[in-house]
């Protein structure tokens, strides 16, 4: 009887530890996407002031935003139950990525 109780407690503790790890991984992945998006924005401002927009830069923008959106989609599927993914900040980030993708796709030169 005690043996089953100990096994049950250990199992619960292990599962609780996995949830903390999932939250940490989800938060790290989301932060990496935020940092990439911020670095991209600051880079776009500098480049657009000094150079005209080319088809290569637009294609690169579209590819980057499609890849970023795919990463966010994967995070939302894999870590959907974590607070980081369910947060308002993550929804805003998703909207920013979608918006930037639409801007890149709609830009004509």
C-alpha positions as CSV (number, residue, x, y, z in Angstrom):
1,X,0.0,0.0,0.0
2,X,2.7,2.5,1.0
3,X,4.7,1.4,-2.1
4,X,1.8,2.5,-4.4
5,X,1.4,5.8,-2.5
6,X,5.1,6.6,-3.0
7,X,5.0,5.7,-6.7
8,X,1.9,7.9,-7.1
9,X,3.5,10.9,-5.3
10,X,6.7,10.5,-7.3
11,X,4.7,10.4,-10.6
12,X,2.7,13.5,-9.7
13,X,5.9,15.3,-8.8
14,X,7.6,14.3,-12.1
15,X,4.6,15.4,-14.1
16,X,4.5,18.8,-12.3
17,X,8.2,19.2,-13.1
18,X,7.5,18.5,-16.7
19,X,4.9,21.3,-16.8
20,X,7.4,23.8,-15.4
21,X,9.9,22.7,-18.0
22,X,7.3,23.1,-20.8
23,X,6.5,26.6,-19.6
24,X,10.1,27.5,-19.5
25,X,10.8,26.1,-23.0
26,X,7.7,27.9,-24.4
27,X,8.7,31.2,-22.8
28,X,12.3,30.9,-24.2
29,X,11.0,30.1,-27.7
30,X,8.6,33.0,-27.6
31,X,11.3,35.4,-26.3
32,X,13.6,34.3,-29.2
33,X,10.9,35.2,-31.7
34,X,10.3,38.5,-30.0
35,X,14.0,39.3,-30.1
36,X,14.3,38.3,-33.7
37,X,11.3,40.5,-34.7
38,X,12.8,43.5,-32.8
39,X,16.2,43.0,-34.4
40,X,14.5,42.8,-37.8
41,X,12.5,46.0,-37.2
42,X,15.5,48.0,-36.1
43,X,17.4,46.6,-39.2
44,X,14.6,47.6,-41.5
45,X,14.5,51.2,-40.3
46,X,18.3,51.6,-40.9
47,X,18.2,49.9,-44.3
48,X,15.1,51.6,-45.6
49,X,16.5,55.1,-44.9
50,X,19.7,54.5,-46.9
51,X,18.7,52.0,-49.6
52,X,15.7,51.5,-51.9
53,X,13.5,48.5,-51.3
54,X,14.4,45.7,-53.7
55,X,12.6,42.5,-54.7
56,X,15.3,40.5,-52.9
57,X,14.6,42.3,-49.6
58,X,10.9,41.9,-50.0
59,X,11.3,38.2,-50.8
60,X,13.6,37.9,-47.7
61,X,11.0,39.6,-45.6
62,X,8.2,37.3,-46.8
63,X,10.3,34.2,-46.2
64,X,11.4,35.3,-42.7
65,X,7.8,36.2,-41.7
66,X,6.4,32.9,-43.1
67,X,9.1,31.0,-41.1
68,X,8.4,33.0,-38.0
69,X,4.7,32.5,-38.3
70,X,5.3,28.7,-38.7
71,X,7.4,28.7,-35.5
72,X,4.7,30.5,-33.6
73,X,2.1,28.1,-34.9
74,X,4.3,25.1,-33.8
75,X,4.7,26.7,-30.3
76,X,1.0,27.2,-30.0
77,X,0.4,23.5,-30.9
78,X,3.1,22.0,-28.8
79,X,2.7,24.3,-25.7
80,X,-0.9,25.3,-26.0
81,X,-1.6,24.7,-22.3
82,X,1.2,26.8,-20.9
83,X,0.5,30.3,-19.6
84,X,3.1,31.9,-21.9
85,X,1.3,30.7,-25.0
86,X,-2.1,31.7,-23.6
87,X,-0.9,35.2,-22.6
88,X,-2.1,38.4,-24.2
89,X,1.6,39.3,-25.1
90,X,1.9,36.1,-27.2
91,X,-1.3,36.9,-29.0
92,X,0.0,40.4,-29.7
93,X,3.2,38.9,-31.0
94,X,1.3,36.7,-33.3
95,X,-0.7,39.7,-34.6
96,X,2.6,41.6,-35.2
97,X,4.0,38.7,-37.2
98,X,0.9,38.4,-39.3
99,X,0.8,42.2,-39.8
100,X,4.4,42.3,-40.9
101,X,3.8,39.4,-43.3
102,X,0.9,41.2,-44.8
103,X,3.0,44.4,-45.2
104,X,5.8,42.5,-46.8
105,X,3.4,40.7,-49.2
106,X,1.5,43.9,-50.0
107,X,4.6,46.1,-50.6
108,X,5.2,47.0,-54.2
109,X,8.4,48.7,-55.5
